[in-house]
Amino acid sequence: MLKKVKLALRKTGDAFDVEIIGLIAAAAADLRVAGVAVPVDAMHAHLDPLVERAIIVYCKAHFGDSENSEKLAASYESMRSKLCLAGDYRAQ
C-alpha cells in the first residue's frame, strides 16, 4: 500500500514515509470506525480496489498543503459513505 500511495502522491524518496504510513493507518481506522471491513494491517493486506482507492484519496487529501484538499476530502467522505452502505463492504 505504501508504494501505491507514494505513487499517487508523486513521492519517490523515503523522506515522508513515516507521515504517509500514518495517513494510511488513519484512513484504514477511519473506514473501520465507519463500519467498513478493513484489515487491521491494511499496509500489507490485499485490499479491495474500492477500499484501496478510498485510502489513497484520504492520503491525498491530508498530505501536505494541496489546493485540492477540500475536494479530495469530500470525495473521500462520499466514497466512505458508499462503502458503508454496500453490504459487501460492511464489517461483521
N, C-alpha and C positions, 0 to 999 in steps of 0.2 A: 504494500500500500504506500509506503514511503516513496518509492520510486515514481509511482503514478502521480502522487500529489506534487512532488517536486517538479515533474514534467509539466503539470498543469500550471504551476506557479512560475515556470521558466527558471528554475534554480538548479544549477548543476553541481555546485560545490556542497560541502557539508557544514558550512558556517551556520546555517539556520536549522539544521536537523533537529535539535532539541525543541525549538519552537514548533516546528512542523509536526513532530511526533506528539507534542502536547495538544496541538489542534486536532489531530486525527483522533486522539483519545477523547477529547472533549466532544467532538462530533458524534462518535460512537456512543458515548454516555448520554448525550442529549437525545439521540434516537431511541436508546433503550428506555430512558425516562418517559418518552412519549408513547412507549408501547411497541416499538419496532424490534423484532428479533434480530439482534446484532451480537455476534460472539464477543465475549469479554476481551479476547485477544484479537481485535479487529485488525491490528497491524499485520499479523501473519496469517490470518484466516482467508480462505477463499470466500469472497463476498459476492452476493447477487449484484449484477451490474447496476441496478437502480440504487441500491444501498451504497455501493461504491461511488456512484456519481453524486449522491447526496453528501457524502463525506468530502468529496473533492470540492463541491460548491461551498460547503461550510468553511473549508480551509481557505479558499479563495476570498471569501467574504471577510474573514477575520485576520488574514495575514497582511501585515504592513498597512500602509495608507493608500488604499485604492479609491479612485474616484467612483468606482462601480460598487463599493462596499454595500450600500443600501439596497441596490437592485439585486445583488448576489444574495444578501441576507433574506430578502423577500422571496427569492427563488428557492432558497433552501427551505424556508418555512413552508412554502407551498408543497415542495417535494415531501417533506416530513409529514405534513397533514395527509397527503395522498397515501403514503406508505402506511400510516396509522390506520387508515380506513380499509385498506386492502387486506382481506383475510389471509392471504398467503404470507404476509409480512408481519403479522401480529405475534408478539411474544406469547407463549403459552403459560 
